[in-house]
């Protein structure tokens, strides 16, 4: 079984990577799947009190909504 700390570090690094300009969504993900993914990530981050990652996730949600409105 994987160490919980490893999973948490992997999660944090993955969310932090969303700040990078080279980060992209998987090409076959539609808007609904992206929203669900972000919702689940936010729930996980809130439960574990990863507040910096919560901010990143909310920013990505906001960007997603802004691009949808264009």
mmCIF file of the N, C-alpha and C atoms, coordinates in Angstrom:
data_MODEL
# 
_entry.id   MODEL 
# 
loop_
_atom_site.group_PDB 
_atom_site.id 
_atom_site.type_symbol 
_atom_site.label_atom_id 
_atom_site.label_alt_id 
_atom_site.label_comp_id 
_atom_site.label_asym_id 
_atom_site.label_entity_id 
_atom_site.label_seq_id 
_atom_site.pdbx_PDB_ins_code 
_atom_site.Cartn_x 
_atom_site.Cartn_y 
_atom_site.Cartn_z 
_atom_site.occupancy 
_atom_site.B_iso_or_equiv 
_atom_site.pdbx_formal_charge 
_atom_site.auth_seq_id 
_atom_site.auth_comp_id 
_atom_site.auth_asym_id 
_atom_site.auth_atom_id 
_atom_site.pdbx_PDB_model_num 
ATOM 1   N N  . UNK A 1 1  ? 0.848   -1.190 0.000   1.00 0.00 ? 1  UNK A N  1 
ATOM 2   C CA . UNK A 1 1  ? 0.000   0.000  0.000   1.00 0.00 ? 1  UNK A CA 1 
ATOM 3   C C  . UNK A 1 1  ? 0.892   1.252  0.000   1.00 0.00 ? 1  UNK A C  1 
ATOM 4   N N  . UNK A 1 2  ? 0.446   2.261  -0.724  1.00 0.00 ? 2  UNK A N  1 
ATOM 5   C CA . UNK A 1 2  ? 1.223   3.485  -0.818  1.00 0.00 ? 2  UNK A CA 1 
ATOM 6   C C  . UNK A 1 2  ? 1.132   4.302  0.463   1.00 0.00 ? 2  UNK A C  1 
ATOM 7   N N  . UNK A 1 3  ? 2.205   4.952  0.764   1.00 0.00 ? 3  UNK A N  1 
ATOM 8   C CA . UNK A 1 3  ? 2.278   5.832  1.923   1.00 0.00 ? 3  UNK A CA 1 
ATOM 9   C C  . UNK A 1 3  ? 1.368   7.045  1.689   1.00 0.00 ? 3  UNK A C  1 
ATOM 10  N N  . UNK A 1 4  ? 0.558   7.395  2.693   1.00 0.00 ? 4  UNK A N  1 
ATOM 11  C CA . UNK A 1 4  ? -0.364  8.535  2.576   1.00 0.00 ? 4  UNK A CA 1 
ATOM 12  C C  . UNK A 1 4  ? 0.404   9.826  2.291   1.00 0.00 ? 4  UNK A C  1 
ATOM 13  N N  . UNK A 1 5  ? 1.573   9.963  2.895   1.00 0.00 ? 5  UNK A N  1 
ATOM 14  C CA . UNK A 1 5  ? 2.366   11.172 2.640   1.00 0.00 ? 5  UNK A CA 1 
ATOM 15  C C  . UNK A 1 5  ? 2.788   11.262 1.186   1.00 0.00 ? 5  UNK A C  1 
ATOM 16  N N  . UNK A 1 6  ? 3.081   10.126 0.558   1.00 0.00 ? 6  UNK A N  1 
ATOM 17  C CA . UNK A 1 6  ? 3.436   10.127 -0.853  1.00 0.00 ? 6  UNK A CA 1 
ATOM 18  C C  . UNK A 1 6  ? 2.265   10.622 -1.695  1.00 0.00 ? 6  UNK A C  1 
ATOM 19  N N  . UNK A 1 7  ? 1.069   10.129 -1.403  1.00 0.00 ? 7  UNK A N  1 
ATOM 20  C CA . UNK A 1 7  ? -0.128  10.543 -2.145  1.00 0.00 ? 7  UNK A CA 1 
ATOM 21  C C  . UNK A 1 7  ? -0.367  12.035 -1.960  1.00 0.00 ? 7  UNK A C  1 
ATOM 22  N N  . UNK A 1 8  ? -0.228  12.508 -0.738  1.00 0.00 ? 8  UNK A N  1 
ATOM 23  C CA . UNK A 1 8  ? -0.440  13.937 -0.480  1.00 0.00 ? 8  UNK A CA 1 
ATOM 24  C C  . UNK A 1 8  ? 0.599   14.785 -1.197  1.00 0.00 ? 8  UNK A C  1 
ATOM 25  N N  . UNK A 1 9  ? 1.855   14.366 -1.184  1.00 0.00 ? 9  UNK A N  1 
ATOM 26  C CA . UNK A 1 9  ? 2.901   15.117 -1.888  1.00 0.00 ? 9  UNK A CA 1 
ATOM 27  C C  . UNK A 1 9  ? 2.642   15.118 -3.398  1.00 0.00 ? 9  UNK A C  1 
ATOM 28  N N  . UNK A 1 10 ? 2.221   13.986 -3.916  1.00 0.00 ? 10 UNK A N  1 
ATOM 29  C CA . UNK A 1 10 ? 1.898   13.892 -5.340  1.00 0.00 ? 10 UNK A CA 1 
ATOM 30  C C  . UNK A 1 10 ? 0.734   14.819 -5.700  1.00 0.00 ? 10 UNK A C  1 
ATOM 31  N N  . UNK A 1 11 ? -0.283  14.837 -4.858  1.00 0.00 ? 11 UNK A N  1 
ATOM 32  C CA . UNK A 1 11 ? -1.432  15.717 -5.084  1.00 0.00 ? 11 UNK A CA 1 
ATOM 33  C C  . UNK A 1 11 ? -0.987  17.187 -5.091  1.00 0.00 ? 11 UNK A C  1 
ATOM 34  N N  . UNK A 1 12 ? -0.229  17.572 -4.083  1.00 0.00 ? 12 UNK A N  1 
ATOM 35  C CA . UNK A 1 12 ? 0.224   18.961 -3.970  1.00 0.00 ? 12 UNK A CA 1 
ATOM 36  C C  . UNK A 1 12 ? 1.062   19.354 -5.182  1.00 0.00 ? 12 UNK A C  1 
ATOM 37  N N  . UNK A 1 13 ? 1.985   18.495 -5.579  1.00 0.00 ? 13 UNK A N  1 
ATOM 38  C CA . UNK A 1 13 ? 2.831   18.800 -6.743  1.00 0.00 ? 13 UNK A CA 1 
ATOM 39  C C  . UNK A 1 13 ? 2.000   18.899 -8.016  1.00 0.00 ? 13 UNK A C  1 
ATOM 40  N N  . UNK A 1 14 ? 1.006   18.044 -8.139  1.00 0.00 ? 14 UNK A N  1 
ATOM 41  C CA . UNK A 1 14 ? 0.153   18.067 -9.328  1.00 0.00 ? 14 UNK A CA 1 
ATOM 42  C C  . UNK A 1 14 ? -0.659  19.351 -9.402  1.00 0.00 ? 14 UNK A C  1 
ATOM 43  N N  . UNK A 1 15 ? -1.230  19.756 -8.285  1.00 0.00 ? 15 UNK A N  1 
ATOM 44  C CA . UNK A 1 15 ? -2.013  20.995 -8.261  1.00 0.00 ? 15 UNK A CA 1 
ATOM 45  C C  . UNK A 1 15 ? -1.097  22.197 -8.468  1.00 0.00 ? 15 UNK A C  1 
ATOM 46  N N  . UNK A 1 16 ? 0.061   22.194 -7.813  1.00 0.00 ? 16 UNK A N  1 
ATOM 47  C CA . UNK A 1 16 ? 1.012   23.298 -7.993  1.00 0.00 ? 16 UNK A CA 1 
ATOM 48  C C  . UNK A 1 16 ? 1.433   23.431 -9.449  1.00 0.00 ? 16 UNK A C  1 
ATOM 49  N N  . UNK A 1 17 ? 1.490   22.325 -10.148 1.00 0.00 ? 17 UNK A N  1 
ATOM 50  C CA . UNK A 1 17 ? 1.879   22.355 -11.568 1.00 0.00 ? 17 UNK A CA 1 
ATOM 51  C C  . UNK A 1 17 ? 0.864   23.126 -12.409 1.00 0.00 ? 17 UNK A C  1 
ATOM 52  N N  . UNK A 1 18 ? -0.347  23.270 -11.933 1.00 0.00 ? 18 UNK A N  1 
ATOM 53  C CA . UNK A 1 18 ? -1.360  24.024 -12.662 1.00 0.00 ? 18 UNK A CA 1 
ATOM 54  C C  . UNK A 1 18 ? -0.987  25.499 -12.804 1.00 0.00 ? 18 UNK A C  1 
ATOM 55  N N  . UNK A 1 19 ? -0.041  25.955 -12.003 1.00 0.00 ? 19 UNK A N  1 
ATOM 56  C CA . UNK A 1 19 ? 0.441   27.335 -12.117 1.00 0.00 ? 19 UNK A CA 1 
ATOM 57  C C  . UNK A 1 19 ? 1.393   27.505 -13.289 1.00 0.00 ? 19 UNK A C  1 
ATOM 58  N N  . UNK A 1 20 ? 1.892   26.409 -13.822 1.00 0.00 ? 20 UNK A N  1 
ATOM 59  C CA . UNK A 1 20 ? 2.871   26.418 -14.891 1.00 0.00 ? 20 UNK A CA 1 
ATOM 60  C C  . UNK A 1 20 ? 2.184   26.640 -16.238 1.00 0.00 ? 20 UNK A C  1 
ATOM 61  N N  . UNK A 1 21 ? 2.808   27.410 -17.088 1.00 0.00 ? 21 UNK A N  1 
ATOM 62  C CA . UNK A 1 21 ? 2.242   27.700 -18.415 1.00 0.00 ? 21 UNK A CA 1 
ATOM 63  C C  . UNK A 1 21 ? 2.175   26.470 -19.314 1.00 0.00 ? 21 UNK A C  1 
ATOM 64  N N  . UNK A 1 22 ? 2.980   25.474 -19.021 1.00 0.00 ? 22 UNK A N  1 
ATOM 65  C CA . UNK A 1 22 ? 3.002   24.283 -19.884 1.00 0.00 ? 22 UNK A CA 1 
ATOM 66  C C  . UNK A 1 22 ? 1.938   23.263 -19.495 1.00 0.00 ? 22 UNK A C  1 
ATOM 67  N N  . UNK A 1 23 ? 1.218   23.519 -18.427 1.00 0.00 ? 23 UNK A N  1 
ATOM 68  C CA . UNK A 1 23 ? 0.182   22.586 -17.976 1.00 0.00 ? 23 UNK A CA 1 
ATOM 69  C C  . UNK A 1 23 ? -1.005  22.621 -18.932 1.00 0.00 ? 23 UNK A C  1 
ATOM 70  N N  . UNK A 1 24 ? -1.530  21.449 -19.264 1.00 0.00 ? 24 UNK A N  1 
ATOM 71  C CA . UNK A 1 24 ? -2.689  21.357 -20.159 1.00 0.00 ? 24 UNK A CA 1 
ATOM 72  C C  . UNK A 1 24 ? -3.646  20.279 -19.665 1.00 0.00 ? 24 UNK A C  1 
ATOM 73  N N  . UNK A 1 25 ? -4.901  20.442 -20.028 1.00 0.00 ? 25 UNK A N  1 
ATOM 74  C CA . UNK A 1 25 ? -5.901  19.406 -19.763 1.00 0.00 ? 25 UNK A CA 1 
ATOM 75  C C  . UNK A 1 25 ? -5.663  18.230 -20.704 1.00 0.00 ? 25 UNK A C  1 
ATOM 76  N N  . UNK A 1 26 ? -6.052  17.042 -20.290 1.00 0.00 ? 26 UNK A N  1 
ATOM 77  C CA . UNK A 1 26 ? -6.033  15.928 -21.247 1.00 0.00 ? 26 UNK A CA 1 
ATOM 78  C C  . UNK A 1 26 ? -6.925  16.288 -22.441 1.00 0.00 ? 26 UNK A C  1 
ATOM 79  N N  . UNK A 1 27 ? -6.489  16.014 -23.644 1.00 0.00 ? 27 UNK A N  1 
ATOM 80  C CA . UNK A 1 27 ? -7.216  16.488 -24.830 1.00 0.00 ? 27 UNK A CA 1 
ATOM 81  C C  . UNK A 1 27 ? -8.638  15.955 -24.977 1.00 0.00 ? 27 UNK A C  1 
ATOM 82  N N  . UNK A 1 28 ? -8.931  14.821 -24.405 1.00 0.00 ? 28 UNK A N  1 
ATOM 83  C CA . UNK A 1 28 ? -10.273 14.243 -24.580 1.00 0.00 ? 28 UNK A CA 1 
ATOM 84  C C  . UNK A 1 28 ? -11.244 14.615 -23.460 1.00 0.00 ? 28 UNK A C  1 
ATOM 85  N N  . UNK A 1 29 ? -10.829 15.485 -22.531 1.00 0.00 ? 29 UNK A N  1 
ATOM 86  C CA . UNK A 1 29 ? -11.711 15.896 -21.446 1.00 0.00 ? 29 UNK A CA 1 
ATOM 87  C C  . UNK A 1 29 ? -12.607 17.040 -21.897 1.00 0.00 ? 29 UNK A C  1 
ATOM 88  N N  . UNK A 1 30 ? -13.916 16.881 -21.682 1.00 0.00 ? 30 UNK A N  1 
ATOM 89  C CA . UNK A 1 30 ? -14.847 17.967 -21.981 1.00 0.00 ? 30 UNK A CA 1 
ATOM 90  C C  . UNK A 1 30 ? -14.999 18.864 -20.747 1.00 0.00 ? 30 UNK A C  1 
ATOM 91  N N  . UNK A 1 31 ? -15.776 19.910 -20.897 1.00 0.00 ? 31 UNK A N  1 
ATOM 92  C CA . UNK A 1 31 ? -15.952 20.878 -19.810 1.00 0.00 ? 31 UNK A CA 1 
ATOM 93  C C  . UNK A 1 31 ? -16.504 20.221 -18.549 1.00 0.00 ? 31 UNK A C  1 
ATOM 94  N N  . UNK A 1 32 ? -17.463 19.348 -18.695 1.00 0.00 ? 32 UNK A N  1 
ATOM 95  C CA . UNK A 1 32 ? -18.075 18.698 -17.533 1.00 0.00 ? 32 UNK A CA 1 
ATOM 96  C C  . UNK A 1 32 ? -17.064 17.853 -16.762 1.00 0.00 ? 32 UNK A C  1 
ATOM 97  N N  . UNK A 1 33 ? -16.248 17.113 -17.483 1.00 0.00 ? 33 UNK A N  1 
ATOM 98  C CA . UNK A 1 33 ? -15.252 16.277 -16.820 1.00 0.00 ? 33 UNK A CA 1 
ATOM 99  C C  . UNK A 1 33 ? -14.224 17.135 -16.085 1.00 0.00 ? 33 UNK A C  1 
ATOM 100 N N  . UNK A 1 34 ? -13.836 18.257 -16.663 1.00 0.00 ? 34 UNK A N  1 
ATOM 101 C CA . UNK A 1 34 ? -12.896 19.175 -16.009 1.00 0.00 ? 34 UNK A CA 1 
ATOM 102 C C  . UNK A 1 34 ? -13.493 19.722 -14.716 1.00 0.00 ? 34 UNK A C  1 
ATOM 103 N N  . UNK A 1 35 ? -14.758 20.110 -14.775 1.00 0.00 ? 35 UNK A N  1 
ATOM 104 C CA . UNK A 1 35 ? -15.429 20.647 -13.583 1.00 0.00 ? 35 UNK A CA 1 
ATOM 105 C C  . UNK A 1 35 ? -15.504 19.604 -12.468 1.00 0.00 ? 35 UNK A C  1 
ATOM 106 N N  . UNK A 1 36 ? -15.842 18.377 -12.828 1.00 0.00 ? 36 UNK A N  1 
ATOM 107 C CA . UNK A 1 36 ? -15.930 17.302 -11.834 1.00 0.00 ? 36 UNK A CA 1 
ATOM 108 C C  . UNK A 1 36 ? -14.561 17.045 -11.208 1.00 0.00 ? 36 UNK A C  1 
ATOM 109 N N  . UNK A 1 37 ? -13.534 17.001 -12.034 1.00 0.00 ? 37 UNK A N  1 
ATOM 110 C CA . UNK A 1 37 ? -12.177 16.798 -11.539 1.00 0.00 ? 37 UNK A CA 1 
ATOM 111 C C  . UNK A 1 37 ? -11.796 17.888 -10.540 1.00 0.00 ? 37 UNK A C  1 
ATOM 112 N N  . UNK A 1 38 ? -12.044 19.140 -10.900 1.00 0.00 ? 38 UNK A N  1 
ATOM 113 C CA . UNK A 1 38 ? -11.704 20.252 -10.016 1.00 0.00 ? 38 UNK A CA 1 
ATOM 114 C C  . UNK A 1 38 ? -12.522 20.212 -8.733  1.00 0.00 ? 38 UNK A C  1 
ATOM 115 N N  . UNK A 1 39 ? -13.776 19.832 -8.824  1.00 0.00 ? 39 UNK A N  1 
ATOM 116 C CA . UNK A 1 39 ? -14.632 19.718 -7.636  1.00 0.00 ? 39 UNK A CA 1 
ATOM 117 C C  . UNK A 1 39 ? -14.066 18.676 -6.672  1.00 0.00 ? 39 UNK A C  1 
ATOM 118 N N  . UNK A 1 40 ? -13.669 17.537 -7.200  1.00 0.00 ? 40 UNK A N  1 
ATOM 119 C CA . UNK A 1 40 ? -13.119 16.472 -6.350  1.00 0.00 ? 40 UNK A CA 1 
ATOM 120 C C  . UNK A 1 40 ? -11.767 16.879 -5.765  1.00 0.00 ? 40 UNK A C  1 
ATOM 121 N N  . UNK A 1 41 ? -10.964 17.555 -6.568  1.00 0.00 ? 41 UNK A N  1 
ATOM 122 C CA . UNK A 1 41 ? -9.676  18.038 -6.064  1.00 0.00 ? 41 UNK A CA 1 
ATOM 123 C C  . UNK A 1 41 ? -9.862  19.045 -4.942  1.00 0.00 ? 41 UNK A C  1 
ATOM 124 N N  . UNK A 1 42 ? -10.822 19.939 -5.118  1.00 0.00 ? 42 UNK A N  1 
ATOM 125 C CA . UNK A 1 42 ? -11.077 20.944 -4.091  1.00 0.00 ? 42 UNK A CA 1 
ATOM 126 C C  . UNK A 1 42 ? -11.560 20.292 -2.800  1.00 0.00 ? 42 UNK A C  1 
ATOM 127 N N  . UNK A 1 43 ? -12.427 19.314 -2.903  1.00 0.00 ? 43 UNK A N  1 
ATOM 128 C CA . UNK A 1 43 ? -12.897 18.598 -1.716  1.00 0.00 ? 43 UNK A CA 1 
ATOM 129 C C  . UNK A 1 43 ? -11.736 17.937 -0.983  1.00 0.00 ? 43 UNK A C  1 
ATOM 130 N N  . UNK A 1 44 ? -10.863 17.286 -1.735  1.00 0.00 ? 44 UNK A N  1 
ATOM 131 C CA . UNK A 1 44 ? -9.699  16.610 -1.146  1.00 0.00 ? 44 UNK A CA 1 
ATOM 132 C C  . UNK A 1 44 ? -8.790  17.630 -0.456  1.00 0.00 ? 44 UNK A C  1 
ATOM 133 N N  . UNK A 1 45 ? -8.522  18.737 -1.135  1.00 0.00 ? 45 UNK A N  1 
ATOM 134 C CA . UNK A 1 45 ? -7.641  19.765 -0.579  1.00 0.00 ? 45 UNK A CA 1 
ATOM 135 C C  . UNK A 1 45 ? -8.240  20.404 0.676   1.00 0.00 ? 45 UNK A C  1 
ATOM 136 N N  . UNK A 1 46 ? -9.531  20.644 0.670   1.00 0.00 ? 46 UNK A N  1 
ATOM 137 C CA . UNK A 1 46 ? -10.183 21.226 1.845   1.00 0.00 ? 46 UNK A CA 1 
ATOM 138 C C  . UNK A 1 46 ? -10.147 20.268 3.028   1.00 0.00 ? 46 UNK A C  1 
ATOM 139 N N  . UNK A 1 47 ? -10.402 18.997 2.784   1.00 0.00 ? 47 UNK A N  1 
ATOM 140 C CA . UNK A 1 47 ? -10.381 18.001 3.856   1.00 0.00 ? 47 UNK A CA 1 
ATOM 141 C C  . UNK A 1 47 ? -9.017  17.920 4.520   1.00 0.00 ? 47 UNK A C  1 
ATOM 142 N N  . UNK A 1 48 ? -7.967  18.101 3.744   1.00 0.00 ? 48 UNK A N  1 
ATOM 143 C CA . UNK A 1 48 ? -6.612  17.981 4.258   1.00 0.00 ? 48 UNK A CA 1 
ATOM 144 C C  . UNK A 1 48 ? -5.983  19.337 4.593   1.00 0.00 ? 48 UNK A C  1 
ATOM 145 N N  . UNK A 1 49 ? -6.779  20.383 4.467   1.00 0.00 ? 49 UNK A N  1 
ATOM 146 C CA . UNK A 1 49 ? -6.360  21.744 4.789   1.00 0.00 ? 49 UNK A CA 1 
ATOM 147 C C  . UNK A 1 49 ? -5.160  22.194 3.959   1.00 0.00 ? 49 UNK A C  1 
ATOM 148 N N  . UNK A 1 50 ? -5.189  21.853 2.668   1.00 0.00 ? 50 UNK A N  1 
ATOM 149 C CA . UNK A 1 50 ? -4.172  22.326 1.731   1.00 0.00 ? 50 UNK A CA 1 
ATOM 150 C C  . UNK A 1 50 ? -4.688  23.629 1.113   1.00 0.00 ? 50 UNK A C  1 
ATOM 151 N N  . UNK A 1 51 ? -4.621  24.687 1.877   1.00 0.00 ? 51 UNK A N  1 
ATOM 152 C CA . UNK A 1 51 ? -5.266  25.931 1.487   1.00 0.00 ? 51 UNK A CA 1 
ATOM 153 C C  . UNK A 1 51 ? -4.621  26.596 0.271   1.00 0.00 ? 51 UNK A C  1 
ATOM 154 N N  . UNK A 1 52 ? -3.318  26.471 0.124   1.00 0.00 ? 52 UNK A N  1 
ATOM 155 C CA . UNK A 1 52 ? -2.669  27.048 -1.056  1.00 0.00 ? 52 UNK A CA 1 
ATOM 156 C C  . UNK A 1 52 ? -3.165  26.361 -2.324  1.00 0.00 ? 52 UNK A C  1 
ATOM 157 N N  . UNK A 1 53 ? -3.366  25.061 -2.248  1.00 0.00 ? 53 UNK A N  1 
ATOM 158 C CA . UNK A 1 53 ? -3.871  24.323 -3.399  1.00 0.00 ? 53 UNK A CA 1 
ATOM 159 C C  . UNK A 1 53 ? -5.337  24.653 -3.660  1.00 0.00 ? 53 UNK A C  1 
ATOM 160 N N  . UNK A 1 54 ? -6.095  24.937 -2.615  1.00 0.00 ? 54 UNK A N  1 
ATOM 161 C CA . UNK A 1 54 ? -7.493  25.354 -2.793  1.00 0.00 ? 54 UNK A CA 1 
ATOM 162 C C  . UNK A 1 54 ? -7.554  26.630 -3.628  1.00 0.00 ? 54 UNK A C  1 
ATOM 163 N N  . UNK A 1 55 ? -6.658  27.555 -3.360  1.00 0.00 ? 55 UNK A N  1 
ATOM 164 C CA . UNK A 1 55 ? -6.618  28.809 -4.119  1.00 0.00 ? 55 UNK A CA 1 
ATOM 165 C C  . UNK A 1 55 ? -6.307  28.529 -5.582  1.00 0.00 ? 55 UNK A C  1 
ATOM 166 N N  . UNK A 1 56 ? -5.342  27.661 -5.820  1.00 0.00 ? 56 UNK A N  1 
ATOM 167 C CA . UNK A 1 56 ? -4.971  27.317 -7.196  1.00 0.00 ? 56 UNK A CA 1 
ATOM 168 C C  . UNK A 1 56 ? -6.156  26.688 -7.922  1.00 0.00 ? 56 UNK A C  1 
ATOM 169 N N  . UNK A 1 57 ? -6.814  25.754 -7.274  1.00 0.00 ? 57 UNK A N  1 
ATOM 170 C CA . UNK A 1 57 ? -7.956  25.057 -7.880  1.00 0.00 ? 57 UNK A CA 1 
ATOM 171 C C  . UNK A 1 57 ? -9.069  26.053 -8.195  1.00 0.00 ? 57 UNK A C  1 
ATOM 172 N N  . UNK A 1 58 ? -9.365  26.943 -7.272  1.00 0.00 ? 58 UNK A N  1 
ATOM 173 C CA . UNK A 1 58 ? -10.416 27.941 -7.515  1.00 0.00 ? 58 UNK A CA 1 
ATOM 174 C C  . UNK A 1 58 ? -10.046 28.870 -8.668  1.00 0.00 ? 58 UNK A C  1 
ATOM 175 N N  . UNK A 1 59 ? -8.766  29.215 -8.770  1.00 0.00 ? 59 UNK A N  1 
ATOM 176 C CA . UNK A 1 59 ? -8.314  30.050 -9.888  1.00 0.00 ? 59 UNK A CA 1 
ATOM 177 C C  . UNK A 1 59 ? -8.497  29.322 -11.220 1.00 0.00 ? 59 UNK A C  1 
ATOM 178 N N  . UNK A 1 60 ? -8.190  28.035 -11.245 1.00 0.00 ? 60 UNK A N  1 
ATOM 179 C CA . UNK A 1 60 ? -8.364  27.250 -12.470 1.00 0.00 ? 60 UNK A CA 1 
ATOM 180 C C  . UNK A 1 60 ? -9.854  27.149 -12.808 1.00 0.00 ? 60 UNK A C  1 
ATOM 181 N N  . UNK A 1 61 ? -10.696 26.961 -11.795 1.00 0.00 ? 61 UNK A N  1 
ATOM 182 C CA . UNK A 1 61 ? -12.154 26.936 -12.033 1.00 0.00 ? 61 UNK A CA 1 
ATOM 183 C C  . UNK A 1 61 ? -12.613 28.256 -12.643 1.00 0.00 ? 61 UNK A C  1 
ATOM 184 N N  . UNK A 1 62 ? -12.111 29.349 -12.109 1.00 0.00 ? 62 UNK A N  1 
ATOM 185 C CA . UNK A 1 62 ? -12.489 30.673 -12.608 1.00 0.00 ? 62 UNK A CA 1 
ATOM 186 C C  . UNK A 1 62 ? -12.035 30.855 -14.059 1.00 0.00 ? 62 UNK A C  1 
ATOM 187 N N  . UNK A 1 63 ? -10.809 30.457 -14.368 1.00 0.00 ? 63 UNK A N  1 
ATOM 188 C CA . UNK A 1 63 ? -10.299 30.549 -15.732 1.00 0.00 ? 63 UNK A CA 1 
ATOM 189 C C  . UNK A 1 63 ? -11.141 29.699 -16.685 1.00 0.00 ? 63 UNK A C  1 
ATOM 190 N N  . UNK A 1 64 ? -11.539 28.536 -16.230 1.00 0.00 ? 64 UNK A N  1 
ATOM 191 C CA . UNK A 1 64 ? -12.355 27.642 -17.037 1.00 0.00 ? 64 UNK A CA 1 
ATOM 192 C C  . UNK A 1 64 ? -13.694 28.294 -17.357 1.00 0.00 ? 64 UNK A C  1 
ATOM 193 N N  . UNK A 1 65 ? -14.305 28.921 -16.382 1.00 0.00 ? 65 UNK A N  1 
ATOM 194 C CA . UNK A 1 65 ? -15.576 29.609 -16.605 1.00 0.00 ? 65 UNK A CA 1 
ATOM 195 C C  . UNK A 1 65 ? -15.400 30.816 -17.540 1.00 0.00 ? 65 UNK A C  1 
ATOM 196 N N  . UNK A 1 66 ? -14.302 31.524 -17.381 1.00 0.00 ? 66 UNK A N  1 
ATOM 197 C CA . UNK A 1 66 ? -14.056 32.703 -18.220 1.00 0.00 ? 66 UNK A CA 1 
ATOM 198 C C  . UNK A 1 66 ? -13.839 32.299 -19.672 1.00 0.00 ? 66 UNK A C  1 
ATOM 199 N N  . UNK A 1 67 ? -13.133 31.217 -19.910 1.00 0.00 ? 67 UNK A N  1 
ATOM 200 C CA . UNK A 1 67 ? -12.900 30.781 -21.287 1.00 0.00 ? 67 UNK A CA 1 
ATOM 201 C C  . UNK A 1 67 ? -14.186 30.221 -21.896 1.00 0.00 ? 67 UNK A C  1 
ATOM 202 N N  . UNK A 1 68 ? -15.028 29.675 -21.064 1.00 0.00 ? 68 UNK A N  1 
ATOM 203 C CA . UNK A 1 68 ? -16.318 29.142 -21.561 1.00 0.00 ? 68 UNK A CA 1 
ATOM 204 C C  . UNK A 1 68 ? -17.222 30.283 -22.006 1.00 0.00 ? 68 UNK A C  1 
ATOM 205 N N  . UNK A 1 69 ? -17.128 31.417 -21.320 1.00 0.00 ? 69 UNK A N  1 
ATOM 206 C CA . UNK A 1 69 ? -17.985 32.568 -21.628 1.00 0.00 ? 69 UNK A CA 1 
ATOM 207 C C  . UNK A 1 69 ? -17.528 33.331 -22.863 1.00 0.00 ? 69 UNK A C  1 
ATOM 208 N N  . UNK A 1 70 ? -16.338 33.051 -23.348 1.00 0.00 ? 70 UNK A N  1 
ATOM 209 C CA . UNK A 1 70 ? -15.807 33.795 -24.499 1.00 0.00 ? 70 UNK A CA 1 
ATOM 210 C C  . UNK A 1 70 ? -16.394 33.280 -25.777 1.00 0.00 ? 70 UNK A C  1 
# 
